[in-house]
Amino acid sequence: MRIWTTKTLGETFFPGKEFDLEIRSPNEIQSSFLHGAVPGDMALIDLPEDYIGFLALAKAKGIMGPFIFISPEPTIIEEQLKRYRALILDIQKNEISEIREVVNFIAQRYLERDTRPVSVHDTATEMAASEFKVYHAGVQVKDTSRIKQVLEYILRAEIPVIVSVSILEDGEPVTARGLCRMESLNDQEIVMHRFTPKVFSEIIRENTQIKLVLSHRDQNFDAVSTVLTTGTDSLRITVPDTLFEEKRRNIRVEPGRKNPVLLYILRKNERTTECRVVDISIDGLRFETGTELITGGVYGFTVVLPGERNTVLSYGKILYQLAAAGAYRYGVQLDIHPGDEERIAHYIMNREKEIASLLPRFITQKA
């Protein structure tokens, strides 16, 4: 476990050398953590202005903390911090020695957790870490000349780039997507412009990270870039240092809390099991349940989409299983009728519009 922090905070709260510290300047600590941290790492940083947004971005990358924010003044503690494994400590209310004791206790507990054997029922952090590895198990491109070749091809051919960020809906992170094109490219940065929807570039902050989906001939790549500066309809971003080959061809959306997608597992001589759908695409979905299923096994599924007459019957193959906190998360490849594919596609289209409608409310939060 690495602890990402600043020089001042590191010297104040970790005077010893028993922890692995990643020291960054106050101006770059947030972007460095989101770009370089891996699931299981810890953050000890000054309280960001948009700390919920920071936590949502970290969670979207599978990084579940712990996060400790140091505030110079009394701060209203939000209830939802618990789900992010985050804690705010203010130095007016608490003595430095007391905060140091708390910080070191938490760090020591997580360090001990990292050195123990992983059990079958592990924490949500380990589940997110495992799923992150599953998602990026494909080919990684780190060669700078190859990355430049892909980017130059997209620039010349004016191929649209999918940009995605994490925003909050009813306190839960969901993925918002937009389209844009490259305006210019050099060895250090890319300028993106012509955003659809136009408001998309206006919700993105400097020194945050965005995810890109890049299409190069018959290949798709995932990439992560840091936002350098923002404009009315443009962004200056860093050139990605790694491209991840994207195996998935279809967009996945997270169902809303108010209108969830319901999933029922049909098994012979067993009770029907209701599950929580994490996200869904035309040909697959991810769900959570306390029931253990067989990886590689084929099961009958009933998917109930929001609205009337939106029940889809399907068979599905379990692609992987991840265990955490007494529950399991599964990835499933669906085998469904073309007519039902159309129903799911229609739901995904409407859900994307629903998420896009949330974007204007984040413009004022950017200032």
Residue pairs with C-beta under 8 A, 6 or more apart in sequence:
1 19
1 20
1 40
1 41
1 42
1 107
1 110
1 111
1 114
2 20
2 21
2 22
2 37
2 41
2 42
3 10
3 14
3 19
3 20
3 21
3 22
3 41
3 42
3 43
3 44
3 107
4 21
4 22
4 24
4 29
4 32
4 33
4 36
4 37
4 41
4 42
4 43
4 44
4 45
5 13
5 14
5 21
5 22
5 23
5 24
5 29
5 43
5 44
5 45
6 23
6 24
6 25
6 26
6 29
6 45
6 46
7 23
7 25
8 26
9 44
9 45
9 46
9 70
10 21
10 23
10 44
12 96
12 100
13 44
13 99
13 100
13 103
13 104
14 21
14 103
14 104
14 107
15 100
19 107
19 111
22 32
22 33
22 36
22 37
22 41
24 32
24 33
26 46
27 207
28 207
29 45
29 46
30 45
30 48
30 54
30 207
30 208
31 207
31 208
31 209
31 226
33 41
33 43
33 45
33 58
34 54
34 57
34 58
34 61
34 208
34 209
35 209
35 224
35 226
37 43
37 58
37 61
37 63
38 63
38 129
38 132
39 61
39 62
39 63
39 64
39 125
39 126
39 128
39 129
39 132
40 63
40 110
40 114
40 125
40 126
40 129
41 63
42 65
42 66
42 67
42 68
42 106
42 107
42 110
43 58
43 65
43 66
43 67
43 68
44 68
44 70
44 103
45 67
45 68
45 69
45 70
46 69
46 70
46 71
46 72
47 69
47 70
47 71
47 72
47 75
47 88
48 54
48 69
50 205
50 365
51 69
51 86
51 88
52 78
52 80
52 168
53 166
53 167
53 168
53 205
53 208
53 365
55 65
55 67
55 81
55 84
55 86
56 166
56 167
56 168
56 173
57 165
57 166
57 208
57 209
58 64
58 65
58 67
58 84
59 84
59 128
59 166
59 173
60 166
60 173
60 175
61 132
62 128
62 129
62 131
62 132
63 128
64 84
64 85
64 123
64 124
64 125
64 128
65 84
65 85
65 86
65 125
66 85
66 86
66 87
66 106
66 110
67 84
67 85
67 86
67 87
68 86
68 87
68 89
68 103
68 106
69 86
69 87
69 88
69 89
70 89
70 90
70 91
70 99
71 88
71 89
71 90
71 91
72 90
72 91
72 92
73 90
73 92
74 90
74 92
74 93
75 88
75 90
77 88
80 171
81 87
81 88
85 125
87 106
89 99
89 102
89 103
91 99
113 123
118 126
120 323
121 323
121 324
121 325
121 326
122 323
122 324
122 325
123 324
123 325
124 324
124 325
126 324
127 322
127 323
127 324
127 325
127 329
130 322
131 322
131 329
134 320
134 322
134 331
136 222
136 244
138 244
138 245
138 246
138 247
139 244
139 245
140 242
140 243
140 244
140 245
141 147
141 150
141 221
141 242
141 243
141 244
141 245
142 241
142 242
144 241
146 243
147 239
147 240
147 241
147 242
147 243
148 187
148 239
150 214
150 216
150 221
150 243
151 182
151 185
151 190
151 214
151 239
152 185
153 159
153 216
153 217
154 161
154 182
154 214
154 215
154 216
155 182
155 184
155 185
158 181
158 182
159 181
159 215
160 179
160 180
160 181
160 215
161 179
161 180
161 181
161 182
161 192
161 212
161 213
161 214
161 215
162 177
162 178
162 179
162 212
162 213
163 177
163 178
163 179
163 180
163 192
163 195
163 200
163 210
163 211
163 212
164 175
164 176
164 177
164 178
164 210
164 211
164 213
165 175
165 176
165 203
165 204
165 208
165 210
165 211
166 173
166 174
166 175
166 176
167 173
167 174
167 176
167 203
167 355
167 358
167 359
167 362
168 174
169 256
169 257
169 355
169 358
170 256
170 257
170 258
172 254
172 257
173 254
174 253
174 254
174 256
174 355
175 252
175 253
175 254
175 355
176 200
176 203
176 355
176 356
176 358
176 359
177 251
177 352
177 355
178 195
178 196
178 197
178 200
178 201
179 195
179 196
180 192
180 193
180 194
180 195
180 196
180 200
180 201
180 235
181 192
181 193
181 194
182 190
182 191
182 192
182 193
183 191
183 192
183 193
183 194
183 234
184 190
184 191
185 191
185 239
187 239
188 238
188 239
189 228
189 236
189 237
189 238
189 239
190 225
190 236
190 237
190 238
190 239
191 234
191 235
191 236
191 237
192 201
192 234
192 235
192 237
193 233
193 234
193 235
194 233
195 201
195 233
197 356
197 359
198 233
199 359
199 360
199 363
200 359
201 230
201 231
201 232
201 233
201 234
201 235
202 230
202 232
202 363
202 366
203 359
203 362
203 363
203 365
203 366
204 210
204 227
204 230
204 235
204 366
205 227
205 230
205 366
206 227
206 228
206 229
206 230
207 226
207 227
208 226
208 227
209 224
209 225
209 226
209 227
210 224
210 225
210 227
210 235
210 237
211 222
211 223
211 224
212 222
212 223
212 224
212 225
212 240
213 220
213 221
213 222
213 223
213 246
214 220
214 221
214 222
214 223
214 243
219 245
219 246
220 245
220 246
220 249
221 243
221 244
221 245
221 246
222 243
222 244
222 245
222 246
223 240
223 242
223 243
223 244
224 240
224 242
225 237
225 238
225 239
225 240
226 237
226 238
227 235
227 236
227 237
228 235
228 236
228 237
228 238
229 235
229 236
230 236
248 281
248 284
250 281
250 282
250 283
250 284
251 281
251 348
251 352
252 279
252 280
252 281
252 284
252 285
252 286
253 279
253 280
253 281
253 348
253 351
253 352
253 355
254 278
254 279
255 261
255 277
255 279
255 280
255 306
255 351
256 351
256 354
259 306
260 276
260 277
260 306
261 277
261 280
261 285
261 303
261 304
261 305
261 306
261 347
262 274
262 277
262 303
262 304
263 274
263 275
263 276
263 277
263 285
263 287
263 301
263 302
263 303
263 304
264 272
264 273
264 274
264 275
264 301
264 302
264 304
265 272
265 273
265 275
265 289
265 291
265 293
265 299
265 300
265 301
266 272
266 299
266 300
266 301
266 302
267 273
267 299
267 300
273 289
273 291
275 287
275 288
275 289
275 291
276 287
276 288
276 289
277 285
277 286
277 287
277 303
278 285
278 286
278 287
278 288
278 329
279 285
279 286
280 286
280 303
280 344
280 347
280 348
281 344
281 348
282 341
282 344
282 345
282 348
283 333
283 334
283 336
283 341
284 316
284 319
284 331
284 332
284 333
284 334
285 303
285 332
285 334
286 329
286 330
286 331
286 332
287 329
287 330
287 332
288 327
288 328
288 329
288 330
289 327
289 328
289 330
290 326
290 327
290 328
291 328
292 321
292 328
293 299
293 318
293 321
293 328
293 330
294 318
295 318
295 319
295 320
295 321
296 317
296 318
297 317
297 318
298 315
298 316
298 317
298 318
299 315
299 316
299 318
300 313
300 314
300 315
300 316
301 313
301 314
301 315
301 316
301 332
301 334
302 311
302 312
302 313
302 314
303 311
303 312
303 313
303 314
303 334
303 344
304 310
304 311
304 312
305 311
305 312
305 343
305 344
305 347
306 347
307 347
310 343
310 347
312 336
312 340
312 343
312 344
313 336
313 340
314 334
314 335
314 336
314 340
315 334
315 335
316 332
316 333
316 334
316 335
317 332
317 333
317 335
318 330
318 331
318 332
319 330
319 331
319 332
319 333
320 330
320 331
321 328
321 329
321 330
322 328
322 329
322 330
336 344
